[in-house]
Amino acid sequence: MIEVVLVCHEDLGENFLKVAEFLLKNREHCQAVAIREGDHPDEHLRLVEKAVKSASANGNPVLVLTDLFGGTACNVSIPYLSKDKVEVLSGVNLAMLIRALQWRRQKPGISLVDLANECAKYATAGIRVGSTMVTLFDEPKEREEQKPRKGRKNAPGA
């Protein structure tokens, strides 16, 4: 099974995993690495290395999901790229994580790079601007004055 390691700033990765566990009732073969403000960059590298080694200990490939391309979390993950063994995918969102966790179970033979590509497609497909999805109606027109009914001389509008 493909292992998943989230490398994100502060507690973002762990929080994503908590939500995924809530939705899927499972977070096996997943872990999070927190990149904390004030930690030395060497410490960040050490934490990612430890997580990747731990995740790949059984010979499983590892998908590393990072929060921001060009950010520290992504930059300290890139050195661990390894063809067919470790892939790094930046811009993690909940849709991406859910797809990764579902597809690695539903498609046990999927390659690491195919899973990463599928996650990237799924993550961006879920991004929508609300006002372009909702049909916008014209402002309600002023109510036309009601015509008086026969036999009601003092009725409103008469």
C-alpha positions as CSV (number, residue, x, y, z in Angstrom):
1,M,0.0,0.0,0.0
2,I,1.2,3.5,-0.8
3,E,2.1,5.4,2.4
4,V,1.1,9.0,2.8
5,V,3.2,11.6,4.6
6,L,1.9,15.2,5.0
7,V,4.6,17.8,5.4
8,C,2.9,21.1,6.3
9,H,3.4,24.2,8.3
10,E,2.5,24.0,12.0
11,D,-0.4,21.6,12.7
12,L,-2.1,21.7,9.3
13,G,-1.1,18.2,8.3
14,E,-2.3,16.6,11.5
15,N,-5.5,18.5,11.2
16,F,-6.0,17.3,7.7
17,L,-5.5,13.8,8.9
18,K,-8.0,14.2,11.7
19,V,-10.7,15.4,9.2
20,A,-9.8,12.5,6.9
21,E,-10.2,10.1,9.7
22,F,-13.6,11.7,10.6
23,L,-14.8,11.3,7.0
24,L,-13.3,7.9,6.1
25,K,-13.0,6.3,9.6
26,N,-9.5,5.4,8.7
27,R,-6.0,6.9,8.6
28,E,-3.8,3.9,8.4
29,H,-0.4,4.3,6.8
30,C,-0.5,8.1,7.2
31,Q,1.5,10.5,9.2
32,A,2.1,14.2,9.5
33,V,5.3,16.2,9.9
34,A,4.9,19.7,11.3
35,I,7.3,22.4,10.1
36,R,7.4,24.8,13.0
37,E,8.4,28.4,13.1
38,G,11.7,28.8,14.8
39,D,13.0,25.3,14.2
40,H,16.3,25.1,12.4
41,P,16.1,24.0,8.7
42,D,18.3,21.0,9.5
43,E,15.6,19.9,12.0
44,H,13.0,20.1,9.3
45,L,15.1,17.9,7.0
46,R,15.7,15.4,9.8
47,L,11.9,15.2,10.6
48,V,11.0,14.6,6.9
49,E,13.8,12.1,6.5
50,K,12.6,10.2,9.6
51,A,9.0,10.2,8.4
52,V,9.9,9.0,4.8
53,K,12.2,6.3,6.2
54,S,9.5,5.1,8.6
55,A,6.8,5.1,5.9
56,S,9.0,3.2,3.4
57,A,10.4,0.7,6.0
58,N,8.2,-2.1,4.6
59,G,9.2,-1.3,1.0
60,N,6.1,0.6,0.3
61,P,6.2,3.7,-1.9
62,V,5.5,7.1,-0.2
63,L,3.4,10.0,-1.4
64,V,4.5,13.2,0.4
65,L,1.8,15.9,0.3
66,T,3.0,19.4,1.1
67,D,1.1,22.5,1.7
68,L,2.7,25.2,-0.4
69,F,5.0,24.9,-3.5
70,G,8.2,26.8,-2.8
71,G,7.5,26.9,1.0
72,T,9.7,25.3,3.5
73,A,7.6,22.1,3.8
74,C,7.9,21.5,0.1
75,N,11.6,22.5,-0.1
76,V,12.6,20.1,2.6
77,S,10.6,17.3,1.0
78,I,12.0,17.5,-2.5
79,P,15.4,16.0,-1.6
80,Y,13.7,12.8,-0.8
81,L,12.2,12.3,-4.3
82,S,13.0,8.8,-5.5
83,K,11.7,7.3,-8.8
84,D,8.8,5.0,-8.0
85,K,9.6,5.1,-4.3
86,V,8.9,8.7,-3.1
87,E,6.8,11.3,-4.9
88,V,6.2,14.9,-3.7
89,L,2.9,16.7,-4.5
90,S,2.4,20.3,-3.3
91,G,-0.7,22.3,-2.7
92,V,-2.5,19.7,-0.5
93,N,-6.1,20.2,0.2
94,L,-8.8,18.0,1.7
95,A,-10.0,16.7,-1.7
96,M,-6.4,15.7,-2.6
97,L,-5.9,13.8,0.6
98,I,-9.3,12.0,0.5
99,R,-8.5,10.9,-3.1
100,A,-5.1,9.6,-2.1
101,L,-6.5,7.6,0.8
102,Q,-9.4,6.2,-1.2
103,W,-7.6,5.3,-4.4
104,R,-4.6,3.6,-2.8
105,R,-7.2,1.2,-1.3
106,Q,-9.5,0.9,-4.3
107,K,-6.7,0.6,-6.8
108,P,-4.0,-1.4,-5.0
109,G,-1.9,-1.7,-8.2
110,I,-1.8,2.0,-9.0
111,S,1.6,3.5,-9.4
112,L,2.9,6.2,-7.2
113,V,3.1,8.7,-10.1
114,D,-0.4,7.8,-11.3
115,L,-1.8,8.3,-7.8
116,A,0.0,11.7,-7.5
117,N,-1.4,12.8,-10.9
118,E,-4.9,11.7,-10.0
119,C,-4.7,13.5,-6.7
120,A,-3.6,16.7,-8.5
121,K,-6.5,16.5,-11.0
122,Y,-9.0,15.8,-8.3
123,A,-7.8,18.6,-6.0
124,T,-8.1,21.2,-8.8
125,A,-11.4,19.9,-10.0
126,G,-12.9,20.6,-6.7
127,I,-11.9,24.3,-6.7
128,R,-14.9,26.5,-7.6
129,V,-15.9,30.1,-7.3
130,G,-19.3,30.2,-5.7
131,S,-20.8,33.0,-7.8
132,T,-20.1,31.0,-11.0
133,M,-21.9,27.9,-9.7
134,V,-25.1,29.5,-8.4
135,T,-27.7,30.8,-10.7
136,L,-28.1,34.5,-9.8
137,F,-31.6,35.9,-10.1
138,D,-32.6,39.5,-10.8
139,E,-33.6,41.5,-7.8
140,P,-37.3,40.8,-6.9
141,K,-39.6,43.2,-8.7
142,E,-41.8,45.5,-6.8
143,R,-45.1,43.9,-6.2
144,E,-47.7,45.1,-8.6
145,E,-50.5,46.7,-6.8
146,Q,-53.3,44.3,-6.2
147,K,-56.5,45.0,-8.0
148,P,-59.5,45.6,-5.7
149,R,-61.9,42.7,-5.5
150,K,-65.5,43.3,-6.0
151,G,-67.6,43.8,-2.9
152,R,-64.7,44.9,-0.7
153,K,-64.7,48.7,-0.6
154,N,-62.3,49.2,2.3
155,A,-59.8,46.5,1.4
156,P,-56.2,47.4,1.2
157,G,-55.3,48.6,-2.3
158,A,-59.0,49.5,-3.0
